[in-house]
Amino acid sequence: MSQVTARLRGRYDRNLWFAIFVGPFVLGLLVFVYIPIVWSVVLSFFDAHNTVTPTKFVGLGNYLDMLRDAAFRSSLITFVVFAAFIVPTTFVLSLGLALLVNRARFAKTFFRSVFFLPTASSYVVAALIWKLSIFNGVRFGLANTVLGWFAIEPVAWLSVTQPPWYWLVIVSARMWLQAGFYMILFLAGLQRISPSLYEAAAIDGATGWRVLRYITLPQLRATSTAVLLLLLINAFQAFDEFYNLLSSAGGYPPYARPPLVYLYYAALGQGQDFGHGSAGAVILTLLIAIVALAQGRIVGLGRRDD
């Protein structure tokens, strides 16, 4: 064995075994993630109808078309409305669950597991359960059955726009799916708080809201920042619950289209306009990055505490 080969393989063939175990994962990332991302950016500068190997270069034309498209701008407004509902409600719910579980005197592991379990559920399956069993819009659905106990007429939850009851269905499904995950993050933050702080507060006579405001919440600043950032990014990426709750055999309704649903129909619909779809995806990625950086700057992400 030559010296060059021995050096490449490393002592006890460590480099060789590293390549054997890591190589397939790196290859998968390149083939299924990084190359498609790069090629999507390339497609955004071409007229790519029904082809992924276009030849007609249009420069920034696709980007200008997307920014002028009222439907795309409307999808961004849909995201703003969705984020305004889902971010604060999920934040408060997950924090409340974490506080309750952290203070539990018995069966703490059981409650932690029960609240976290929905996180392992498929978004598609959860959306179909919400649509077909709970908010199916007929008098046999669970929600309408409960309303019937109080002599209230059934509600077509997903097809009525005035008032827009579909937001209740979408937000409740997303909250059920992801609140447990953020609860675990808050629990990890709560367990890092030194008990001596609470003992000192008890000696000073501080209880309840004052302890939460002046000790717990300040100590959870880093965790809260991370949770808010993840919630906002996940809101941008909402697709499964919208598509599976609102679509039907007749297609998707003209309302409540978040950006990914719009891009799905733009790129994979009848026209298969990969150029405009890729341009919209790049715009959405840049918006996510800008919002994430701005939020991090506002809340002091990465800033050393005084």
N, C-alpha and C positions, 0 to 999 in steps of 0.2 A: 504494500500500500504506500503510495507516494505521500510526501509531507503535505502537499496541497490538499489531497483527499482527506487525509487524517485531520487536518485543521478544519476543513468544512464539516466533517462529521462530528468533531468535538470530542472531548474526553468521555469515554464510555458511551460513545455514539449519541450524546445528548442532543446535539443539533439535528441529527438524523431523526430521532424519535419525535423531537419537537415539530419538524416538518411533516412527519407522517400524521400526527394527531391534529395539528393546526391547519395544515395545507387544505384539506377538503372544505373546512369552514371558510377560509379565506377565498378559495375558488368560488364557493357558493355566493359569498357576499359580492364578489366581482361580477359574476354572471347575472345574478338575480336582483342586485341592488344598485351598485355603483355604475355599471355600464348602462342600465336603463335610465338612471338619473341623468347621466351625461348625454345620452342620446335624446332624452326628452328635451333638454335645453337646446340641442342642435335642431330638433324638429320645430321648435318654437320660432325659428327664423326662416322657415320654409312654408310653401303652400303644400301641405301634406294631406290631401283628401284621399282616403282609401288606400294609403300607402305609407310605409315607414321608411322608404328610401326615396324621398322627394328630390327633385332637381331644380325646381323654381324657387330661387332665393327672394324673399320679400323683406328682409331686414327686420325692422321694428314694426312692420305693418300689422302683424298679428297682435302685438301688445297694444297698439293704438286701437285696434278694433275691439279688443276685450274691454279696454277702459271706457270706450264709447257705448258699449253694449248695455242697455238698460237692464236686461235680465241678469247679467253678471253683477252689476251694481246692486240690484235687488237681492241677489244671493248674499252679498256682503252685509246688507241690512238685516237679512234673516239671521246671519251669524251674530250680529250685535244684539238682537233681541234674545236669541238663544243664550248667549253668554251672560246677558244681564239677568236671566232667570237662573241658569244652572250654576254659575260660579259662586255667587253669595250663598245660595241655598245649600249647595253641597258642602261648602266650606263650614257653614254653621252646623249643619247636621253631623258631619264627620267629627268636628271638634266636640260637639255635645256628646256623641257616642263615645269618643275617647275619654272624656272626663268621667262619664258614668262607669265605663268598664274599668278605668283606672282606680276608681273608688270602691269598686265591688269588693265585698268582704269574702265572698265565696263564689265558686264556679266562674272565676275570671277567664280561665282558658276556654270554657264552654261558650261564654258570651262573645269572646273575641273571635272564636271560630265561626259562630253563627252569623255574626255581622259581616265577616270577611268572605263567607261562602259565596254570595252572589257574584263576587269578583271573578270567580272561576267559570261563571256561566257564559254562554255564547250570547253576543249581542243580538244575533239573528233570532235565536230561540226565545230570548227574553222579549224581544219586540213582538214576535208572533203570539206569545202568551198574553201580552198586554192587549194585542189587537183582537184576538179571537176569544179570549176568556174573560177579560176584565172590562175592557172598553170597546166591545164589539159593536156598539151602536144599536142593538136590538134589546128587547125587553128581557131576554134571558141572560144578558151579560151581568157579571157580578156588580159592577158599578150601578147599572140601571135597576138591578134587583134591590139593592139597598135604597135607591131613590124611591122605588115603588112602595117600600115599607112606610114612607112618609107621604104617600099619595102624590108624588112628583112624576111628571111625565118623562118617559125615556128620552135620553139625549143622544143625538148622533155625534159622538165625540170627535170623530176624525173627518167628518165631511161638512161640518158647520164652521163658517168663518166669522159669523156675527152672533154671539161672541166666539172668539177663536179657542174653543175648548181643546183643540188638538195640542196646544202648548202644554196643557196639564198632562196629557198622555205622554208626550215626548220627554218632558222634564222629569216626570215621576219615574219613567223607565230608566233614564240615564242615572238618576240619583240612586235608585235601588242597585244598579250595577256597579257603581264606582264609589259610593260612600264608604264601604268597608275598607277599600284600599287606602284611602286618605285617613281613615280612622287609625290604621296601623301606623302610618307616618306620625300622626299626632301622639299616639301611644309611645312610640319610640322617643319623641321629644319630651313627653311628660316624665318618662322614666329617667331622663338625664338631669332633671331638676333636682338639686340637692335638697334633701329633707330638712336640713338645717334652716333653710329659708322659711319654710312653713312653720317650723318650731319657733323661730324668732318672731314671725307674724302672730302666732298664737299667744306668745308672751306679751306682745304689744296690744293684744285684744282685737286684732284684725280677723275677720271671718267673712265667709261668703263672697259677695261681689268684690269687696276690697282686695281680698287675696287673689281672686281671679284677675282683677284689673292691674294690680301693681306687682304681682309676682309671676303668676302663670303665663299670662299673655306676653309680657316682655321676654320671658325666658323661652317662649315658643316663637320668637321673631324669625329665626332662620327657617324653622319648619314651616311656619305660615307663609313665608315668601316662596318656598319651594312648592307648597301645595297650590297657591294661587297661580304660579307660573304653569304648573302642570295642568291645572283646570282650564286655563285659558287656551293653552296649546291643544288640549283634547277637544275643546269646544270648536276650534277651527277645523279639526279633523272629523267632525261628526258626519256620519254617513249611514251606518247600518240601521240605526233606529229610525231615522227619517225615511229611508227608502223602504224598509220593511213594514213600517206602520202606515205610511200614506200611499204607497203605490198599490195598484190593483191591475186587473186584467186590461182595463182601459188606459193604463199608463199612470204617470205621476201627475197629481193636480198642479195647477199653476201657482199655488201658494206654498209657503214654507219650504223653499228650495235653498238649502245651504250651499256653500261653494262647491263641495265635492259632488253633490248630487247634480248640480248644473254642469260641472266639468265631465261627469260620467256621461250625461246625455250628449254633450258637445263632442266628446271624443269617440264614444262608442255607440252613439245613436245611429239613425239612418244615414246621416251624412258622413260619419266617421272622419271628422275634421281634427286630425291629430295635431295640426299646426296651431290652431286656436286653443285646443284643449291643453297642449303643452305650455303655451304662453300663459294661459290662465293659472296653470299649476305653478309656474315660476313666480307669477305675481303673488299668488297665495303664500308660497314659501317665503318670499321677501317680506310680506306683511306679518307673517308669524315671527320672523326673525326681528323685525323692527319693533313689534309690540313686546316681544320677550325682552329685548334689550332695554326698551323704555321702562317697562315695569321693573326690571332689575335695578335700573338706575333710581327710579322713584322710591322703591322700598329698601334700597341700600343693599342689594344682593352682592355678596363678596366683600362688603365693607366691614372692617374690623370694629367690633364693639368697643366703646370707650370704657 
